[in-house]
Amino acid sequence: MAIEFTPVRTRRTFEEAVEQIAERISLGELGPGDQLPSERALAHQMEISRPTIREALKVLCDSGVVEVRPGSGGGAFVTSEFVPREVLRRAAVRIGEVGGVLEARRLLEPRVAQLAALHGREADFSAMQKTIDRQAAIAHAPERFYANEDRFLALDVQFHLGIARATGNQTIVGLVRSLLRQLEIARDMALHVPASVEKSLELHQQTLDAIRAGDMRRVDEVMDVHLAQLEGTWEQESGRSLVRTVPDFLKPVAARGRRR
């Protein structure tokens, strides 16, 4: 009997994906040797992104419940009928790590954007504009948005990597790529928040316009708002606050200005 999963209706996309698969195994609907639906099929059934499914399977693999086998005959297979309690704890730990990544991102990306404004060439800016335009084409076709959600997220990564590439520093590109890879869960979560897609597009355009104009103060202000959008969404939807109190020099410029 084919096992089907249900759409994730809460915004705890990553945790609920882990819970759904673990529950099917605990109830005996899936047993040792059974193959899970493909990554693409799971994403379609749960209506979440493939990166989030990938992270959920990683947690289950680390707990010894599932094994992902490579190759043409591979896939994700159940290896145990017993789901240890640590599965959900591992999911919680993985979510908890996002706060640290968000903190690191706030240290790095605003300065990266300013370096891009200093060293970027028109070819860099044109490539970033094309990425925004391609995202807009997906966002403005809502009847096809879900089918292209993974593409939208991939283009989001391309935009931020485009800023990093405009610095002309490959070490910076590598650092930004690493941060973005670790934020896939939070970025997928943000897509489920109403109006977040349009807001993301608006902020991308404002960021590019500021970088292209070489306006360092404006770059800093827009990047503050840009980063705060994901930080706020993550705190609200995960129910977690950032691990440590954010010092003044890391807080958004706008927030500092309101307290004066």
NUMARVEX-778274 format. One line per 8 residues: number of its first residue (from 1); their letters; for each residue x, y, z of N, C-alpha, C. Coordinates in nm, 3 decimals. Atoms other than C-alpha are relative to their C-alpha. Example, Ala and Ser with C-alpha at 12.3 -4.5 7.8 and 13.67 -1.06 7.14 Angstrom:
BEGIN
1> as> 0.089,-0.119,0.000,1.230,-0.450,0.780,0.090,0.120,0.000; -0.082,-0.119,-0.006,1.367,-0.106,0.714,-0.077,0.109,0.073
//
This chain:
BEGIN
1> maieftpv> 0.085,-0.120,0.000,0.000,0.000,0.000,0.088,0.124,0.000; -0.079,-0.123,0.009,0.141,0.336,-0.099,-0.033,0.092,0.117; 0.018,-0.092,-0.112,0.193,0.569,0.194,0.005,0.143,-0.052; 0.002,-0.140,0.040,0.095,0.929,0.138,0.005,0.088,0.125; -0.013,-0.094,-0.110,0.172,1.226,0.357,-0.092,0.119,-0.026; 0.095,-0.111,0.011,-0.045,1.529,0.426,0.072,0.133,-0.004; -0.064,-0.132,0.006,0.026,1.897,0.358,0.031,0.052,0.140; -0.037,-0.064,-0.126,0.207,2.082,0.635,-0.080,0.128,0.012
9> rtrrtfee> 0.088,-0.116,-0.014,-0.047,2.330,0.760,0.052,0.102,0.098; -0.061,-0.098,-0.089,0.154,2.488,1.039,0.122,0.056,-0.072; -0.120,-0.057,0.060,0.458,2.702,0.968,0.126,-0.063,0.057; -0.115,0.075,-0.051,0.681,2.465,1.165,0.035,-0.108,-0.102; -0.011,0.093,0.112,0.761,2.308,0.832,0.100,-0.112,0.025; -0.105,0.100,-0.019,1.083,2.130,0.923,-0.038,-0.099,0.109; 0.033,0.088,-0.112,0.970,1.993,1.259,-0.119,-0.090,-0.034; 0.116,0.082,0.032,0.635,1.877,1.126,0.034,-0.108,-0.103
17> aveqiaer> -0.042,0.102,0.097,0.801,1.697,0.834,0.065,-0.117,0.073; -0.063,0.105,-0.080,1.017,1.504,1.082,-0.106,-0.079,0.076; 0.104,0.065,-0.082,0.714,1.432,1.302,-0.088,-0.092,-0.085; 0.087,0.082,0.084,0.501,1.304,1.013,0.065,-0.133,-0.037; -0.069,0.123,0.041,0.759,1.054,0.891,0.022,-0.090,0.121; -0.022,0.079,-0.122,0.846,0.943,1.246,-0.129,-0.066,0.047; 0.128,0.056,-0.044,0.477,0.892,1.327,-0.041,-0.120,-0.086; 0.036,0.112,0.087,0.420,0.669,1.023,0.081,-0.125,0.035
25> islgelgp> -0.084,0.114,-0.037,0.709,0.451,1.136,-0.044,-0.054,0.136; 0.043,0.042,-0.134,0.594,0.443,1.501,-0.131,-0.078,-0.004; 0.130,0.067,0.012,0.244,0.336,1.394,0.007,-0.128,-0.080; -0.016,0.122,0.077,0.382,0.055,1.181,-0.047,0.011,-0.144; 0.041,-0.018,0.139,0.260,0.206,0.853,0.120,-0.012,-0.093; -0.126,0.020,0.071,0.623,0.202,0.742,0.090,-0.084,0.090; -0.087,0.087,-0.078,0.862,-0.071,0.852,0.136,-0.016,-0.062; -0.136,0.020,0.053,1.224,-0.175,0.806,0.000,-0.055,-0.142
33> gdqlpser> -0.008,0.040,0.139,1.308,-0.208,0.439,-0.093,0.076,-0.092; 0.093,-0.077,0.083,1.019,0.010,0.320,0.068,0.127,-0.051; -0.058,-0.120,0.059,1.112,0.292,0.087,-0.097,0.116,0.013; 0.080,-0.121,-0.007,0.985,0.643,0.150,-0.022,0.054,-0.141; 0.015,-0.068,0.130,0.844,0.844,-0.139,0.125,0.082,-0.031; -0.117,-0.078,0.039,1.106,1.036,-0.334,-0.004,0.137,0.066; -0.011,-0.133,-0.057,1.228,1.369,-0.209,-0.100,0.096,-0.066; 0.093,-0.086,0.074,1.026,1.542,-0.481,-0.145,-0.030,0.038
41> alahqmei> 0.137,0.038,-0.035,0.711,1.342,-0.396,-0.035,0.044,0.142; 0.025,-0.044,-0.138,0.744,1.414,-0.023,-0.024,0.151,0.005; 0.016,-0.146,0.003,0.786,1.785,-0.093,-0.137,0.037,-0.057; 0.129,-0.028,0.062,0.478,1.777,-0.317,-0.115,-0.033,0.095; 0.109,0.043,-0.089,0.262,1.585,-0.068,-0.011,0.091,0.122; 0.002,-0.084,-0.120,0.363,1.801,0.229,-0.011,0.148,-0.033; 0.008,-0.138,0.046,0.364,2.120,0.021,0.105,0.087,0.069; -0.114,-0.076,-0.051,0.705,2.230,0.148,0.115,-0.018,-0.098
49> srptirea> -0.109,0.003,0.097,1.040,2.275,-0.022,0.086,-0.125,0.016; -0.088,0.117,-0.003,1.284,1.998,-0.108,0.117,0.017,0.097; -0.105,-0.014,-0.100,1.565,2.151,0.103,-0.047,-0.035,0.142; 0.052,0.031,-0.133,1.341,2.119,0.409,-0.019,-0.151,0.016; 0.011,0.146,-0.004,1.262,1.756,0.324,0.139,-0.062,0.018; -0.136,0.052,-0.010,1.634,1.695,0.283,0.052,0.010,0.143; -0.043,-0.019,-0.138,1.702,1.837,0.629,-0.073,-0.097,0.094; 0.077,0.093,-0.083,1.424,1.626,0.781,0.055,-0.142,-0.011
57> lkvlcdsg> -0.057,0.135,0.021,1.567,1.307,0.628,0.136,-0.011,0.067; -0.132,0.002,-0.064,1.910,1.403,0.760,-0.013,-0.027,0.150; 0.024,0.023,-0.143,1.773,1.416,1.116,-0.036,-0.146,0.025; 0.041,0.139,-0.015,1.609,1.075,1.071,0.117,-0.095,-0.026; -0.119,0.081,0.027,1.932,0.934,0.925,0.095,0.003,0.119; -0.090,-0.014,-0.114,2.140,1.069,1.214,-0.050,-0.078,0.121; 0.059,0.074,-0.112,1.900,0.896,1.455,-0.011,-0.149,-0.028; 0.002,0.142,0.031,1.934,0.560,1.278,-0.134,-0.055,-0.040
65> vvevrpgs> 0.135,0.044,0.036,1.571,0.548,1.165,-0.013,-0.020,-0.150; 0.008,0.002,0.146,1.622,0.604,0.793,0.141,-0.005,-0.057; -0.128,0.002,0.072,1.904,0.534,0.549,-0.025,0.050,-0.142; 0.011,-0.051,0.137,1.951,0.728,0.227,0.109,-0.068,-0.083; -0.093,0.074,0.084,2.109,0.511,-0.042,0.015,0.072,-0.134; -0.024,-0.069,0.127,2.272,0.667,-0.349,-0.025,-0.091,-0.119; 0.010,0.079,0.122,2.242,0.555,-0.708,-0.140,-0.006,-0.058; 0.128,0.005,0.072,1.966,0.484,-0.957,-0.106,-0.080,0.076
73> gggafvts> 0.096,0.078,-0.077,1.806,0.226,-0.728,-0.009,0.043,0.144; -0.005,-0.047,-0.137,1.856,0.434,-0.419,-0.124,0.074,0.043; 0.112,-0.072,-0.058,1.632,0.651,-0.209,0.010,-0.007,0.151; 0.004,0.003,-0.146,1.533,0.681,0.156,-0.075,-0.125,0.045; 0.059,0.124,-0.047,1.463,0.349,0.331,-0.006,-0.002,0.152; 0.015,0.015,-0.144,1.333,0.277,0.680,0.094,-0.111,0.047; -0.095,0.100,-0.050,1.597,0.091,0.884,-0.037,-0.050,0.140; 0.038,0.042,-0.135,1.425,0.063,1.224,-0.148,0.025,0.021
81> efvprevl> 0.141,-0.019,-0.033,1.073,0.017,1.352,-0.016,0.081,0.128; 0.000,-0.074,-0.126,1.168,0.199,1.671,0.050,0.141,-0.025; -0.038,-0.140,0.016,1.178,0.579,1.668,0.043,0.054,0.136; -0.045,-0.050,-0.131,1.394,0.704,1.957,-0.049,0.142,0.027; 0.046,-0.134,-0.038,1.289,1.012,2.148,0.092,0.109,-0.053; -0.098,-0.100,0.043,1.604,1.185,2.032,-0.028,0.056,-0.139; 0.031,-0.050,0.134,1.457,1.225,1.683,-0.053,0.143,0.008; 0.057,-0.134,-0.011,1.245,1.522,1.785,0.097,0.095,0.070
89> rraavrig> -0.099,-0.084,-0.065,1.523,1.648,2.010,0.102,0.049,-0.101; -0.095,-0.040,0.104,1.760,1.646,1.713,-0.061,0.108,-0.090; 0.067,-0.101,0.082,1.502,1.840,1.512,0.001,0.135,0.072; 0.001,-0.125,-0.078,1.476,2.095,1.793,0.139,0.062,0.003; -0.137,-0.050,-0.001,1.856,2.124,1.810,0.033,0.065,-0.135; -0.028,-0.054,0.134,1.875,2.177,1.433,-0.067,0.136,-0.018; 0.068,-0.129,0.008,1.616,2.455,1.455,0.073,0.103,0.086; -0.068,-0.090,-0.091,1.803,2.603,1.751,0.129,0.056,-0.058
97> evggvlea> -0.124,-0.045,0.060,2.120,2.631,1.542,-0.021,0.120,-0.093; 0.027,-0.107,0.096,1.949,2.875,1.307,0.030,0.137,0.060; -0.025,-0.129,-0.064,1.977,3.157,1.562,0.145,0.043,-0.013; -0.141,-0.031,0.013,2.355,3.137,1.554,0.038,0.039,-0.142; -0.029,-0.031,0.140,2.360,3.141,1.175,-0.053,0.139,-0.035; 0.055,-0.132,0.024,2.134,3.446,1.168,0.089,0.109,0.060; -0.091,-0.096,-0.063,2.370,3.623,1.408,0.125,0.018,-0.086; -0.119,-0.007,0.085,2.670,3.538,1.189,-0.031,0.074,-0.130
105> rrlleprv> 0.037,-0.066,0.125,2.484,3.656,0.881,-0.007,0.151,0.018; 0.010,-0.143,-0.025,2.416,3.995,1.039,0.138,0.064,0.010; -0.136,-0.051,-0.005,2.786,4.036,1.104,0.059,0.017,-0.139; -0.069,0.008,0.128,2.881,3.953,0.746,-0.069,0.073,-0.115; 0.062,-0.041,0.127,2.622,4.038,0.480,-0.010,0.151,-0.022; 0.003,-0.144,0.029,2.581,4.416,0.532,0.134,0.053,-0.051; -0.133,-0.043,0.045,2.958,4.460,0.492,0.029,-0.055,-0.139; -0.017,0.056,0.134,2.956,4.229,0.190,-0.071,0.087,-0.102
113> aqlaalhg> 0.076,-0.085,0.092,2.689,4.446,0.029,0.073,0.132,-0.025; -0.073,-0.124,0.018,2.897,4.757,0.090,0.125,-0.019,-0.085; -0.113,0.030,0.087,3.202,4.593,-0.065,-0.045,-0.017,-0.145; 0.054,0.016,0.135,2.985,4.501,-0.363,-0.027,0.136,-0.062; 0.023,-0.135,0.051,2.887,4.867,-0.396,0.131,0.067,-0.039; -0.130,-0.061,0.026,3.255,4.960,-0.391,0.069,-0.061,-0.122; -0.078,0.070,0.102,3.391,4.697,-0.630,-0.083,-0.058,-0.115; 0.083,0.064,0.102,3.092,4.574,-0.832,0.004,0.071,-0.134
121> readfsam> 0.004,-0.052,0.137,3.072,4.619,-1.209,-0.143,-0.008,-0.053; 0.135,-0.002,0.055,2.769,4.681,-1.424,-0.045,-0.141,-0.038; 0.035,0.138,0.034,2.782,4.317,-1.540,-0.053,-0.074,0.122; 0.048,0.062,-0.125,2.739,4.208,-1.176,-0.142,0.046,0.031; 0.131,-0.055,-0.033,2.445,4.440,-1.125,-0.108,-0.049,-0.098; 0.094,0.049,0.101,2.278,4.331,-1.450,-0.039,-0.144,0.029; 0.029,0.139,-0.034,2.306,3.966,-1.346,-0.094,-0.008,0.119; 0.087,-0.002,-0.117,2.146,4.045,-1.010,-0.141,0.045,-0.037
129> qktidrqa> 0.132,-0.046,0.044,1.863,4.233,-1.184,-0.075,-0.111,-0.072; 0.064,0.112,0.070,1.795,3.933,-1.408,-0.053,-0.103,0.099; 0.045,0.094,-0.103,1.770,3.713,-1.098,-0.129,0.050,0.065; 0.122,-0.058,-0.058,1.514,3.950,-0.944,-0.117,-0.014,-0.098; 0.105,0.009,0.101,1.316,3.955,-1.270,-0.053,-0.143,-0.012; 0.043,0.140,0.009,1.309,3.575,-1.281,-0.080,-0.040,0.123; 0.079,0.024,-0.120,1.189,3.562,-0.921,-0.139,0.062,-0.013; 0.128,-0.069,0.015,0.917,3.814,-1.002,-0.092,-0.077,-0.093
137> aiahaper> 0.082,0.077,0.094,0.797,3.601,-1.295,-0.065,-0.119,0.070; 0.056,0.113,-0.076,0.749,3.308,-1.056,-0.104,0.051,0.099; 0.090,-0.053,-0.103,0.589,3.518,-0.782,-0.131,0.050,-0.058; 0.120,-0.060,0.059,0.341,3.680,-1.021,-0.082,-0.101,-0.080; 0.081,0.108,0.059,0.210,3.344,-1.145,-0.042,-0.092,0.114; 0.032,0.074,-0.122,0.048,3.225,-0.819,-0.052,-0.140,-0.023; 0.053,0.134,0.026,-0.124,2.929,-0.982,0.112,-0.100,-0.025; -0.114,0.090,0.024,0.222,2.788,-1.061,0.109,0.017,0.104
145> fyanedrf> -0.108,-0.031,-0.094,0.412,2.919,-0.760,0.049,-0.124,0.073; -0.045,0.116,-0.077,0.413,2.595,-0.561,0.091,-0.089,-0.083; -0.081,0.086,0.086,0.550,2.399,-0.855,0.140,0.058,-0.020; -0.129,-0.066,0.023,0.832,2.654,-0.881,0.061,0.054,0.129; -0.048,-0.051,-0.128,0.891,2.712,-0.510,0.150,-0.025,0.018; -0.143,0.031,-0.012,1.228,2.536,-0.516,0.082,0.093,-0.088; -0.071,-0.090,0.091,1.329,2.750,-0.813,0.008,0.140,0.060; 0.002,-0.133,-0.063,1.227,3.067,-0.627,0.107,0.007,0.109
153> laldvqfh> -0.100,0.004,-0.106,1.443,2.965,-0.330,0.142,-0.002,-0.059; -0.131,0.007,0.065,1.734,2.881,-0.562,0.041,0.137,-0.054; -0.029,-0.134,0.052,1.708,3.225,-0.723,0.031,0.096,0.114; -0.032,-0.082,-0.117,1.708,3.383,-0.377,0.146,-0.018,0.038; -0.141,0.027,-0.028,2.042,3.213,-0.311,0.088,0.066,-0.105; -0.079,-0.059,0.107,2.169,3.328,-0.650,0.014,0.151,0.016; -0.007,-0.145,-0.019,2.082,3.689,-0.568,0.104,0.035,0.106; -0.095,-0.031,-0.108,2.275,3.686,-0.241,0.143,-0.038,-0.039
161> lgiaratg> -0.133,0.035,0.049,2.566,3.504,-0.402,0.048,0.102,-0.104; -0.036,-0.105,0.097,2.555,3.769,-0.677,0.059,0.121,0.070; -0.058,-0.110,-0.078,2.617,4.035,-0.412,0.142,-0.037,0.041; -0.132,0.043,-0.043,2.909,3.832,-0.279,0.100,-0.001,-0.115; -0.090,0.006,0.117,3.056,3.778,-0.627,0.043,0.140,-0.044; -0.031,-0.138,0.041,3.041,4.152,-0.693,0.114,0.059,0.082; -0.113,-0.049,-0.079,3.301,4.199,-0.417,0.133,-0.037,-0.066; -0.124,0.047,0.062,3.555,4.014,-0.633,0.086,-0.083,0.093
169> nqtivglv> -0.074,0.076,-0.101,3.656,3.804,-0.330,-0.063,-0.138,0.015; 0.055,0.135,-0.001,3.610,3.427,-0.360,-0.014,-0.056,0.141; 0.015,0.044,-0.139,3.661,3.373,0.014,-0.134,0.046,0.055; 0.129,-0.052,-0.044,3.360,3.595,0.081,-0.113,-0.080,-0.063; 0.104,0.080,0.068,3.157,3.401,-0.177,-0.019,-0.132,0.074; 0.009,0.127,-0.071,3.238,3.079,0.007,-0.067,0.014,0.135; 0.061,-0.023,-0.130,3.140,3.223,0.344,-0.151,0.023,-0.012; 0.143,-0.028,0.020,2.806,3.355,0.214,-0.073,-0.126,-0.042
177> rsllrqle> 0.063,0.125,0.044,2.732,3.025,0.040,-0.024,-0.093,0.119; 0.013,0.085,-0.117,2.790,2.838,0.366,-0.114,0.047,0.090; 0.107,-0.054,-0.084,2.559,3.069,0.562,-0.137,-0.029,-0.062; 0.129,0.019,0.067,2.280,3.044,0.304,-0.043,-0.147,0.004; 0.031,0.143,-0.004,2.302,2.664,0.298,-0.060,-0.038,0.137; 0.047,0.032,-0.135,2.247,2.656,0.675,-0.132,0.068,0.035; 0.125,-0.073,-0.025,1.945,2.888,0.649,-0.116,-0.051,-0.085; 0.107,0.050,0.087,1.737,2.671,0.412,-0.130,-0.021,0.077
185> iardmalh> 0.121,0.023,-0.079,1.495,2.579,0.691,-0.074,0.131,0.024; 0.063,-0.128,-0.030,1.432,2.941,0.790,-0.057,0.065,-0.126; 0.048,-0.061,0.125,1.396,3.055,0.427,-0.126,-0.069,-0.050; 0.122,0.072,0.037,1.142,2.781,0.355,-0.116,0.041,0.090; 0.100,-0.043,-0.096,0.954,2.881,0.670,-0.058,0.136,-0.040; 0.043,-0.136,0.035,0.941,3.242,0.551,-0.094,0.000,-0.120; 0.086,0.005,0.118,0.777,3.142,0.221,-0.145,-0.027,0.036; 0.136,0.032,-0.041,0.471,3.024,0.416,-0.069,0.116,0.071
193> vpasveks> 0.057,-0.118,-0.064,0.416,3.369,0.567,-0.064,0.089,-0.106; 0.067,-0.083,0.100,0.157,3.580,0.378,0.079,0.126,-0.033; -0.064,-0.122,0.052,0.305,3.859,0.165,0.152,-0.003,0.008; -0.146,0.002,-0.015,0.662,3.745,0.238,0.070,-0.003,-0.135; -0.064,0.009,0.131,0.735,3.669,-0.128,0.011,0.138,-0.063; -0.003,-0.135,0.057,0.640,4.017,-0.247,0.095,0.091,0.078; -0.091,-0.082,-0.082,0.828,4.174,0.045,0.144,-0.033,-0.033; -0.136,0.041,0.036,1.137,3.971,-0.045,0.043,0.062,-0.132
201> lelhqqtl> -0.030,-0.061,0.130,1.121,4.093,-0.405,0.028,0.150,0.014; -0.016,-0.144,-0.021,1.082,4.452,-0.291,0.136,0.030,0.064; -0.127,-0.023,-0.068,1.383,4.425,-0.059,0.119,-0.032,-0.090; -0.107,0.031,0.095,1.595,4.261,-0.328,0.024,0.119,-0.093; -0.014,-0.112,0.094,1.524,4.549,-0.564,0.061,0.121,0.071; -0.055,-0.113,-0.075,1.594,4.811,-0.297,0.148,-0.020,0.031; -0.140,0.031,-0.029,1.918,4.636,-0.205,0.087,0.023,-0.123; -0.076,-0.017,0.123,2.036,4.624,-0.566,0.011,0.148,-0.037
209> dairagdm> -0.003,-0.142,0.036,1.940,4.988,-0.627,0.102,0.076,0.086; -0.093,-0.068,-0.090,2.141,5.099,-0.321,0.145,-0.036,-0.033; -0.135,0.045,0.035,2.445,4.889,-0.419,0.044,0.065,-0.130; -0.032,-0.058,0.131,2.433,5.013,-0.777,0.032,0.148,0.010; -0.021,-0.144,-0.017,2.414,5.374,-0.660,0.126,0.030,0.082; -0.118,-0.022,-0.083,2.714,5.324,-0.431,-0.029,0.079,0.126; 0.042,-0.074,-0.119,2.517,5.474,-0.141,0.019,-0.089,0.122; -0.035,0.090,-0.109,2.686,5.310,0.158,-0.099,0.004,0.116
217> rrvdevmd> 0.097,-0.009,-0.109,2.443,5.441,0.419,-0.130,-0.069,-0.038; 0.125,0.063,0.045,2.144,5.332,0.214,0.016,-0.152,-0.007; -0.027,0.144,0.003,2.303,4.988,0.160,-0.016,-0.057,0.141; 0.006,0.047,-0.138,2.339,4.952,0.538,-0.144,-0.003,0.050; 0.139,-0.007,-0.046,1.981,5.060,0.604,-0.086,-0.110,-0.064; 0.081,0.100,0.070,1.828,4.832,0.340,0.038,-0.141,0.045; -0.042,0.132,-0.045,2.036,4.534,0.447,-0.050,-0.029,0.141; 0.057,0.018,-0.134,1.922,4.589,0.807,-0.144,-0.050,-0.010
225> vhlaqleg> 0.140,0.039,0.016,1.560,4.567,0.698,-0.010,-0.139,-0.062; -0.001,0.128,0.072,1.637,4.275,0.465,0.027,-0.115,0.097; -0.035,0.107,-0.094,1.802,4.066,0.738,-0.103,-0.011,0.111; 0.099,0.001,-0.108,1.548,4.168,1.002,-0.127,-0.072,-0.043; 0.121,0.069,0.047,1.268,4.028,0.783,0.008,-0.149,0.031; -0.013,0.144,-0.025,1.400,3.672,0.805,0.017,-0.028,0.149; -0.017,0.018,-0.144,1.506,3.712,1.168,-0.135,0.004,0.072; 0.131,-0.013,-0.063,1.159,3.830,1.268,-0.092,-0.116,-0.031
233> tweqesgr> 0.083,0.113,0.041,0.984,3.559,1.070,0.041,-0.126,0.074; -0.050,0.120,-0.068,1.204,3.290,1.219,-0.038,-0.001,0.147; 0.036,-0.007,-0.142,1.146,3.410,1.576,-0.150,-0.024,0.020; 0.145,0.012,-0.014,0.770,3.437,1.525,-0.050,-0.140,-0.030; 0.055,0.127,0.044,0.712,3.112,1.343,0.061,-0.121,0.071; -0.063,0.112,-0.072,0.959,2.893,1.534,-0.032,0.005,0.148; 0.026,-0.015,-0.143,0.855,3.030,1.872,0.128,0.014,0.081; -0.129,-0.014,-0.067,1.222,3.086,1.955,0.055,0.140,-0.021
241> slvrtvpd> -0.068,-0.127,0.015,1.409,3.405,2.023,0.146,-0.029,-0.033; -0.142,0.018,0.026,1.767,3.458,1.914,0.070,-0.039,0.129; -0.061,0.061,-0.118,1.996,3.272,2.150,0.055,0.104,0.098; -0.059,-0.100,-0.087,2.173,3.581,2.284,-0.057,0.137,-0.029; 0.041,-0.138,0.021,2.082,3.943,2.334,0.091,0.062,-0.105; -0.079,-0.058,0.109,2.192,4.125,2.020,0.057,0.134,0.046; -0.060,-0.128,-0.042,2.442,4.403,2.101,-0.042,0.113,-0.094; 0.045,-0.117,0.077,2.367,4.755,1.979,0.063,0.008,-0.138
249> flkpvaar> -0.066,-0.019,0.129,2.624,4.747,1.702,-0.049,-0.100,-0.105; 0.056,0.095,0.095,2.443,4.449,1.544,-0.148,0.024,-0.027; 0.143,-0.023,0.016,2.092,4.585,1.579,-0.026,0.087,-0.122; 0.032,-0.082,0.117,1.913,4.737,1.279,0.014,0.148,0.027; -0.014,-0.145,-0.012,1.991,5.103,1.220,-0.134,0.064,0.033; 0.132,-0.059,-0.024,1.618,5.180,1.210,-0.043,-0.017,0.144; 0.039,0.027,-0.138,1.563,5.018,1.550,0.076,0.091,0.095; -0.079,-0.088,-0.085,1.849,5.219,1.705,-0.054,0.143,-0.007
257> grrr> 0.050,-0.136,0.018,1.706,5.536,1.558,-0.130,0.024,0.074; 0.129,-0.017,-0.067,1.361,5.475,1.710,0.017,0.023,0.151; -0.018,-0.012,-0.144,1.508,5.459,2.062,0.062,0.133,0.040; -0.065,-0.126,-0.032,1.683,5.794,2.037,-0.101,0.110,0.023
//
